[in-house]
Amino acid sequence: MDFQLSGEQLLLREALSGYLARRYTFDERREAVAGAGWRPEVWRALAGELGLFGAGLGEADGGFGGGAEEIAVIAEELGRALVLEPYTEAVVVAGALLRGLPQGASLLSAVLEGSALVVPALYEKAGRSDPARIACMLRDGALTGDKALVVAAPLATHLIVSAREGRDGRPALCLVRADAPGLTRRDYRLIDGRPAADVTFTGTTCERLDLGDEDALERIGAAIDAGIGAQCAEAVGVMATLLERTVAYAKQREQFGRPIGTFQALQHRMADMAVALERARSMATMATLALKADAAGGAVAAERSRQVSAAKAYVAEALKQVAEGAVQVHGGIGTTDEIDVSHYFKRAYVLQHQFGTAQYHLGRMAAHS
């Protein structure tokens, strides 16, 4: 099997990395964290100038005919630059939830243009990592209940909310405007500086998405798997940068009259970090291929979920090892806001937990085995 990027994918990576090198410096990111938690002009440029949001969608949905591989290329570069903007949530997951729905066509088009920012609200406090544990209720076109840890909710124009309806409590997906009456938010920042919120619905008017005969939980599961695949690729970008920064620091930082990179104990630690990174890269590739096979109709949902969960579980542990190793080699300065290593460390921590912890995905992987 050929794991090399195609010519188009290489051009996509080069265009994005070049843009981020020019427009997404560490100081500019720190200013964004201190401000609104994102840069709207960057979001518009990613959508319009670079056309990234359509790169991972098929032509039938208004995209450019790409898929999971293009999403992985984009996500890895976003991870390298530590981008704050919610690509995974507002493009990958929301796009998967809206894809193929007549009601979602115009909104999905606005998402690809960057004029709408739609975020999924799929988790609840009692459910923790399990999106199937839904207490939020849909009655007579109105939502009542709570959603927890809705990333980018303070920036959103719309939310896609999971709920239960009817006497049998069957799952449903609903579209809610972010300024709808009866919707309240408790805003906060994640440890990596990105905005999020807990959202409460009190008789909030919504539009139920017509899924036909499709089970809402199956669509939710596929969308979250797509998000996990993107995050695994992003994690590879985060780990690769942490390793590069750590090796460079070890070569120039001196102790006892020589670079600390000459100390055997630190060489072993950095070698272990490199091995963890390469294994994580392989697992992220496995998740991408599973998503690609599923999109082509060549894989069952259970097999896709098993492989994606296996990747998530390993990548989460690798992130912990690489991020902790980077901070330890840097010493005390590695925990300060003045250098970017501490910011990559915080992003790594969030990536370990979002969409489910390693422990949750080990259980999910076993359930699908």
Secondary structure, 3 states (H helix, E strand, C coil): CCCCCCHHHHHHHHHHHHHHHHHCCHHHHHHHHHCCCCCHHHHHHHHCCCCHHHCCCCHHHCCCCCCHHHHHHHHHHHHHHCCCCCHHHHHHHHHHHHCCCHHHHHHHHHHHHCCCCEEEECCCCCCCCCCCCCCCEEECCEEEEEEEEEECHHHCCEEEEEEEECCCCEEEEEEEECCCCCEEEEEEECCCCCEEEEEEEEEEECEECCCCCCCHHHHHHHHHHHHHHHHHHHHHHHHHHHHHHHHHHHHHCEECCEEHHHCHHHHHHHHHHHHHHHHHHHHHHHHHHHHHHHHCCCCCHHHHHHHHHHHHHHHHHHHHHHHHHHHHHHHHHHHCCCCHHHHHHHHHHHHHHCCCCHHHHHHHHHHCC
